[in-house]
Amino acid sequence: MGDAELIYKIALTKIPLVGAITAKNLIGYCGGVQEVFRAKKRDLIRIPGIGEQIANNIVRQNVLEEAEKEMLFVEREGIEALFYLDARYPQRLRHLPDAPVLLYYRGTTPLNTPRTLGIVGTRQPTHRGIAICEGIISDLAGCGVVIISGLAYGIDVAAHRHALRMNLPTIGVLGHGLDQIYPPAHRKVAEEMAAHGGLLTEFSSASRPDRENFPMRNRIVAGLCDALLVIETNIRGGSMITAQLANDYHKEVFAVPGRVGDTLSAGCHLLIKSHRATLVESAADLQYHLGWEDQPDGTTTGQGVQVSMFPELSDDERKIVELLRTKDTMEVDRLAHETDLEPSTLAALLLQLEFKGLIRTLPGKRYLLG
């Protein structure tokens, strides 16, 4: 990424009143990031959603100097700046309408690993809640999952710490810039995560951990994960916001039940009763629902399906099965691209293969051999 290009990408995120959706709208109409800053005010005002105030904010270009300072910080600290069209940008986030235009990442774990699990919960968990969290993570250690959370007190940091103990990569999503760690008490675990996982944020340096930043952080946690697990939360807890976001993003949501009348289980019970979460009691439940029933070497039990055993398959059906044999899972859009089939035709074939027991459907319109 060229220096000038990165400066403009950073600058776009710093324009007052311009959020992720508006920024992408500007890029689409203007034809590129630099073109946004080269556009005339009269042309900017014609863009839907861009009024005179935003147009003035853009043409003044006050943010370019600030962006240059941020670029120097990123380069000095070895931080990766990921634009939403970059190949290394998290694919699970990219298609979401409110996905950040730019992310800052310090870490060693790729952001597009095959399996990700978000774990959230109360900041004041019980011993039981911590034990459940650690037990589930321990039992998932052999299936190649990345644990994602928000580095907050309670269940969040418990999940991060135990993932590190089990040699599982873990990514913390922050509500502030990478020049600080909040809460400061989690600095040591954050340093371990940067070396054996990662720290991710949409906020530039010097961004304070303000209250309004944390719902924004929560949407990234929800968007990054294949599934979200809620362990202990009251009805008004921040984890309920994350669960709602995950539902909005069509992610699989799971909740651990507690005892009747427990305040810290009320949120989980509400999610389950309202059919916004599936009840789980163990890692085995998660693996079953998500199709993560792996062998220790990471291969799935479905990889042994032999196409030759099913001579009744059509050529297109065989093509789909052969593709799935080469991948852990595949999204329907990727299958459509690889097979060059019409969406309606592909949908019918996938349904037939599922009826035959050859494939399984996973959350997020993903498929794997059954």
C-alpha positions as CSV (number, residue, x, y, z in Angstrom):
1,M,0.0,0.0,0.0
2,G,1.5,3.3,-1.1
3,D,2.0,6.0,1.5
4,A,-0.3,8.5,-0.2
5,E,-3.0,5.9,-0.6
6,L,-2.9,4.9,3.0
7,I,-3.0,8.6,4.1
8,Y,-6.3,9.1,2.1
9,K,-7.8,5.9,3.5
10,I,-7.1,7.0,7.1
11,A,-8.3,10.5,6.3
12,L,-11.6,9.2,5.1
13,T,-12.3,7.6,8.5
14,K,-11.6,10.9,10.2
15,I,-14.0,13.1,8.3
16,P,-16.6,14.4,10.8
17,L,-20.1,13.0,10.3
18,V,-18.8,10.3,7.9
19,G,-19.3,6.7,9.1
20,A,-18.6,3.4,7.4
21,I,-21.8,3.4,5.3
22,T,-21.4,7.0,4.1
23,A,-17.6,6.4,3.4
24,K,-18.4,3.5,1.2
25,N,-21.1,5.5,-0.6
26,L,-18.6,8.3,-1.2
27,I,-16.0,5.8,-2.6
28,G,-18.6,4.3,-4.9
29,Y,-19.8,7.6,-6.3
30,C,-16.4,9.2,-6.7
31,G,-14.6,6.1,-8.0
32,G,-11.9,5.8,-5.3
33,V,-10.6,7.0,-2.0
34,Q,-8.3,9.7,-3.3
35,E,-11.0,10.8,-5.7
36,V,-13.3,11.6,-2.8
37,F,-10.8,14.3,-1.7
38,R,-10.3,15.6,-5.2
39,A,-14.0,16.0,-5.9
40,K,-15.6,19.5,-6.1
41,K,-18.1,20.6,-3.5
42,R,-20.9,20.9,-6.1
43,D,-20.3,17.3,-7.1
44,L,-20.2,16.0,-3.5
45,I,-23.5,17.6,-2.6
46,R,-25.2,15.7,-5.5
47,I,-24.3,12.4,-3.8
48,P,-27.3,11.0,-1.8
49,G,-26.8,11.4,1.9
50,I,-24.0,14.0,1.5
51,G,-25.2,17.4,2.5
52,E,-23.4,20.7,2.6
53,Q,-21.8,20.2,6.0
54,I,-20.2,16.9,5.0
55,A,-19.1,18.3,1.7
56,N,-17.5,21.2,3.5
57,N,-15.7,18.8,5.8
58,I,-14.3,17.0,2.8
59,V,-13.1,19.9,0.7
60,R,-11.4,21.6,3.7
61,Q,-9.1,18.5,3.8
62,N,-8.1,19.3,7.4
63,V,-8.0,15.6,8.2
64,L,-5.0,14.8,5.8
65,E,-2.4,16.2,8.2
66,E,-3.9,14.1,11.1
67,A,-4.0,11.1,8.8
68,E,-0.3,11.5,8.0
69,K,0.6,11.4,11.7
70,E,-1.5,8.3,12.1
71,M,0.3,6.6,9.2
72,L,3.6,7.3,10.9
73,F,2.3,5.8,14.1
74,V,1.1,2.7,12.2
75,E,4.4,2.2,10.5
76,R,6.5,2.8,13.6
77,E,4.5,0.3,15.7
78,G,4.3,-2.4,13.1
79,I,0.5,-2.2,12.9
80,E,-1.3,-3.5,9.8
81,A,-3.9,-1.1,8.4
82,L,-6.6,-3.1,6.6
83,F,-8.9,-1.4,4.0
84,Y,-12.2,-3.1,3.5
85,L,-11.4,-4.1,-0.1
86,D,-8.0,-5.6,0.9
87,A,-7.6,-9.4,0.6
88,R,-6.5,-9.6,4.3
89,Y,-9.5,-7.7,5.6
90,P,-11.8,-10.1,7.5
91,Q,-14.1,-11.7,4.9
92,R,-16.8,-12.3,7.5
93,L,-17.0,-8.5,8.1
94,R,-16.7,-7.3,4.6
95,H,-20.2,-8.0,3.4
96,L,-21.9,-6.3,6.4
97,P,-23.3,-2.9,5.6
98,D,-21.8,-1.2,8.6
99,A,-18.4,-2.9,8.5
100,P,-15.5,-0.5,9.2
101,V,-13.8,1.0,6.2
102,L,-10.4,0.6,7.9
103,L,-9.2,-1.7,10.6
104,Y,-5.9,-1.6,12.6
105,Y,-4.4,-4.9,13.5
106,R,-1.5,-6.0,15.6
107,G,-1.1,-9.8,15.7
108,T,0.1,-13.0,14.3
109,T,-3.1,-14.9,13.6
110,P,-4.7,-14.4,10.2
111,L,-8.1,-12.8,10.3
112,N,-9.6,-15.2,7.8
113,T,-9.1,-18.5,9.6
114,P,-11.7,-21.3,8.9
115,R,-13.4,-21.2,12.3
116,T,-14.0,-18.4,14.8
117,L,-16.1,-18.4,18.0
118,G,-17.0,-15.2,19.9
119,I,-17.4,-15.6,23.6
120,V,-19.1,-12.8,25.7
121,G,-20.7,-12.4,29.1
122,T,-20.9,-10.4,32.2
123,R,-18.0,-8.4,33.7
124,Q,-18.8,-9.9,37.1
125,P,-19.1,-13.7,36.5
126,T,-19.6,-16.4,39.1
127,H,-17.0,-19.2,39.6
128,R,-19.5,-21.4,37.7
129,G,-19.5,-19.1,34.8
130,I,-15.7,-19.0,34.6
131,A,-15.5,-22.8,34.9
132,I,-18.0,-23.3,32.1
133,C,-16.1,-20.8,29.9
134,E,-12.8,-22.5,30.5
135,G,-14.2,-26.0,30.2
136,I,-15.7,-25.3,26.8
137,I,-12.5,-23.7,25.5
138,S,-10.5,-26.7,26.7
139,D,-12.7,-29.1,24.9
140,L,-12.5,-27.0,21.7
141,A,-8.7,-27.0,21.7
142,G,-8.4,-29.7,19.1
143,C,-10.7,-28.3,16.4
144,G,-8.7,-25.3,15.2
145,V,-11.0,-22.5,16.4
146,V,-10.0,-18.9,17.0
147,I,-11.5,-17.3,20.2
148,I,-12.8,-13.8,19.8
149,S,-13.9,-11.4,22.5
150,G,-13.6,-7.8,23.7
151,L,-10.8,-7.9,26.4
152,A,-13.3,-6.6,29.0
153,Y,-13.4,-7.6,32.6
154,G,-15.1,-10.9,33.4
155,I,-16.0,-13.5,30.8
156,D,-14.1,-11.7,28.0
157,V,-10.7,-11.7,29.6
158,A,-11.3,-15.2,31.0
159,A,-11.9,-16.5,27.5
160,H,-8.8,-14.8,26.2
161,R,-6.6,-16.1,29.1
162,H,-7.8,-19.7,28.9
163,A,-7.4,-19.7,25.1
164,L,-3.8,-18.7,25.5
165,R,-3.3,-21.5,28.1
166,M,-4.7,-24.0,25.7
167,N,-2.5,-22.7,22.8
168,L,-5.5,-21.5,20.9
169,P,-5.2,-18.2,19.1
170,T,-7.4,-15.5,20.5
171,I,-8.3,-12.0,19.1
172,G,-9.3,-9.1,21.2
173,V,-11.5,-6.4,19.6
174,L,-10.8,-3.0,21.3
175,G,-13.0,0.1,21.7
176,H,-10.0,2.4,21.4
177,G,-6.7,2.9,19.6
178,L,-3.7,0.5,19.7
179,D,-1.6,3.0,21.5
180,Q,-3.2,1.9,24.8
181,I,-4.9,-1.0,26.5
182,Y,-8.2,-0.6,28.4
183,P,-8.6,-1.7,31.1
184,P,-4.9,-1.2,32.0
185,A,-5.0,-4.3,34.2
186,H,-5.2,-6.4,31.0
187,R,-2.0,-5.1,29.5
188,K,-0.1,-8.3,30.1
189,V,-2.6,-10.6,28.6
190,A,-3.0,-8.1,25.6
191,E,0.8,-8.4,25.0
192,E,0.5,-12.2,25.0
193,M,-2.4,-12.0,22.6
194,A,-0.5,-9.8,20.2
195,A,2.2,-12.5,20.1
196,H,-0.2,-15.5,19.9
197,G,-3.4,-14.1,18.4
198,G,-4.1,-10.4,17.8
199,L,-5.6,-7.1,18.8
200,L,-8.0,-5.4,16.4
201,T,-9.7,-2.0,16.3
202,E,-11.3,0.5,14.0
203,F,-10.2,3.3,16.2
204,S,-7.0,5.3,15.5
205,S,-4.4,6.1,18.1
206,A,-5.3,8.6,20.8
207,S,-8.9,7.5,20.6
208,R,-10.2,7.3,24.2
209,P,-12.1,4.3,25.4
210,D,-15.4,6.3,25.5
211,R,-18.7,4.7,26.4
212,E,-20.1,5.0,22.9
213,N,-17.2,3.1,21.4
214,F,-18.1,-0.2,23.0
215,P,-21.3,-0.9,21.1
216,M,-19.2,-0.3,18.0
217,R,-16.6,-2.7,19.2
218,N,-19.4,-5.3,19.9
219,R,-20.6,-5.2,16.3
220,I,-17.1,-6.2,15.2
221,V,-17.0,-9.1,17.7
222,A,-20.4,-10.2,16.3
223,G,-19.3,-9.8,12.7
224,L,-16.0,-11.6,13.1
225,C,-17.3,-14.8,14.5
226,D,-19.0,-17.8,12.9
227,A,-21.0,-18.2,16.1
228,L,-21.4,-16.3,19.3
229,L,-21.5,-18.0,22.8
230,V,-23.1,-16.0,25.7
231,I,-22.1,-17.1,29.2
232,E,-23.8,-15.4,32.0
233,T,-25.4,-12.0,31.4
234,N,-28.3,-10.0,32.9
235,I,-31.1,-8.8,30.7
236,R,-29.5,-5.3,30.3
237,G,-25.9,-6.5,29.9
238,G,-23.7,-5.4,27.0
239,S,-23.6,-9.1,25.9
240,M,-27.3,-8.8,25.0
241,I,-26.4,-6.1,22.5
242,T,-23.7,-8.3,21.0
243,A,-26.1,-11.2,20.7
244,Q,-28.7,-9.0,19.0
245,L,-26.0,-7.8,16.5
246,A,-25.0,-11.4,15.8
247,N,-28.7,-12.3,15.2
248,D,-29.0,-9.3,12.8
249,Y,-25.9,-10.5,11.0
250,H,-27.4,-14.0,10.7
251,K,-24.8,-15.6,12.9
252,E,-25.5,-18.6,15.0
253,V,-26.0,-17.6,18.7
254,F,-25.7,-19.9,21.6
255,A,-26.4,-19.4,25.3
256,V,-25.5,-21.3,28.5
257,P,-28.5,-21.7,30.9
258,G,-28.2,-21.2,34.6
259,R,-30.3,-21.7,37.6
260,V,-33.9,-20.3,37.7
261,G,-33.9,-16.9,39.3
262,D,-30.2,-16.2,38.9
263,T,-29.8,-12.6,37.7
264,L,-26.7,-13.4,35.8
265,S,-28.5,-16.1,33.8
266,A,-31.6,-14.0,33.1
267,G,-30.2,-12.7,29.8
268,C,-29.2,-16.1,28.6
269,H,-32.6,-17.5,29.5
270,L,-34.3,-14.7,27.7
271,L,-32.3,-15.3,24.5
272,I,-33.2,-19.0,24.7
273,K,-36.9,-18.5,25.4
274,S,-37.2,-15.9,22.6
275,H,-35.5,-18.3,20.2
276,R,-32.7,-15.9,19.7
277,A,-30.1,-18.4,20.9
278,T,-29.7,-22.1,21.0
279,L,-29.2,-23.7,24.4
280,V,-25.8,-25.4,24.8
281,E,-24.3,-27.1,27.8
282,S,-20.9,-28.2,26.4
283,A,-18.4,-27.9,23.7
284,A,-19.9,-31.0,22.2
285,D,-23.2,-29.2,21.7
286,L,-21.4,-26.4,19.8
287,Q,-19.4,-28.8,17.7
288,Y,-22.6,-30.7,16.7
289,H,-24.5,-27.6,15.8
290,L,-21.6,-26.0,13.9
291,G,-20.3,-29.1,12.2
292,W,-17.0,-28.8,14.0
293,E,-16.7,-32.5,14.9
294,D,-13.1,-32.8,13.8
295,Q,-10.5,-35.4,14.2
296,P,-7.3,-34.3,16.2
297,D,-5.5,-33.6,12.9
298,G,-8.2,-31.1,11.9
299,T,-9.9,-33.2,9.2
300,T,-13.6,-33.6,9.3
301,T,-15.4,-36.9,9.4
302,G,-17.1,-35.9,6.2
303,Q,-13.9,-35.7,4.2
304,G,-14.0,-39.5,3.6
305,V,-17.0,-39.4,1.3
306,Q,-16.2,-41.1,-2.0
307,V,-17.9,-39.8,-5.1
308,S,-17.4,-43.2,-6.8
309,M,-19.9,-44.7,-4.3
310,F,-22.7,-42.6,-5.7
311,P,-22.9,-43.3,-9.5
312,E,-26.4,-41.7,-9.5
313,L,-24.9,-38.2,-9.1
314,S,-25.2,-35.8,-12.0
315,D,-22.1,-34.1,-13.4
316,D,-23.0,-30.9,-11.6
317,E,-23.6,-32.7,-8.3
318,R,-20.2,-34.5,-8.6
319,K,-18.6,-31.1,-9.2
320,I,-20.0,-29.7,-6.0
321,V,-19.0,-32.7,-4.0
322,E,-15.4,-32.6,-5.4
323,L,-15.1,-28.9,-4.5
324,L,-16.3,-29.6,-0.9
325,R,-13.7,-32.4,-0.6
326,T,-11.0,-29.9,-1.1
327,K,-12.2,-27.4,1.5
328,D,-13.2,-27.4,5.2
329,T,-16.4,-25.5,4.3
330,M,-17.5,-23.3,1.4
331,E,-19.9,-20.4,1.2
332,V,-22.7,-20.6,-1.3
333,D,-21.3,-17.5,-3.2
334,R,-18.0,-19.3,-3.6
335,L,-19.6,-22.4,-4.8
336,A,-21.6,-20.4,-7.3
337,H,-18.4,-18.8,-8.6
338,E,-16.4,-22.1,-8.7
339,T,-19.2,-24.1,-10.4
340,D,-20.5,-21.3,-12.7
341,L,-24.0,-22.4,-12.0
342,E,-27.1,-20.2,-11.8
343,P,-28.1,-19.5,-8.2
344,S,-31.4,-21.2,-8.6
345,T,-29.8,-24.3,-10.1
346,L,-27.2,-24.4,-7.4
347,A,-29.8,-24.1,-4.6
348,A,-31.7,-27.0,-6.0
349,L,-28.6,-29.2,-6.4
350,L,-27.5,-28.4,-2.8
351,L,-30.9,-29.4,-1.5
352,Q,-30.8,-32.7,-3.4
353,L,-27.3,-33.4,-2.0
354,E,-28.5,-32.6,1.5
355,F,-31.4,-35.0,1.1
356,K,-29.0,-37.7,0.0
357,G,-26.9,-37.1,3.1
358,L,-23.8,-36.1,1.2
359,I,-23.6,-32.5,2.5
360,R,-24.6,-30.5,5.5
361,T,-25.7,-26.9,5.8
362,L,-23.9,-24.6,8.3
363,P,-24.8,-21.1,9.6
364,G,-24.0,-18.3,7.2
365,K,-25.0,-20.3,4.1
366,R,-21.9,-22.5,4.3
367,Y,-21.7,-26.2,3.3
368,L,-19.5,-29.2,4.1
369,L,-19.5,-32.8,3.3
370,G,-21.7,-34.8,5.5
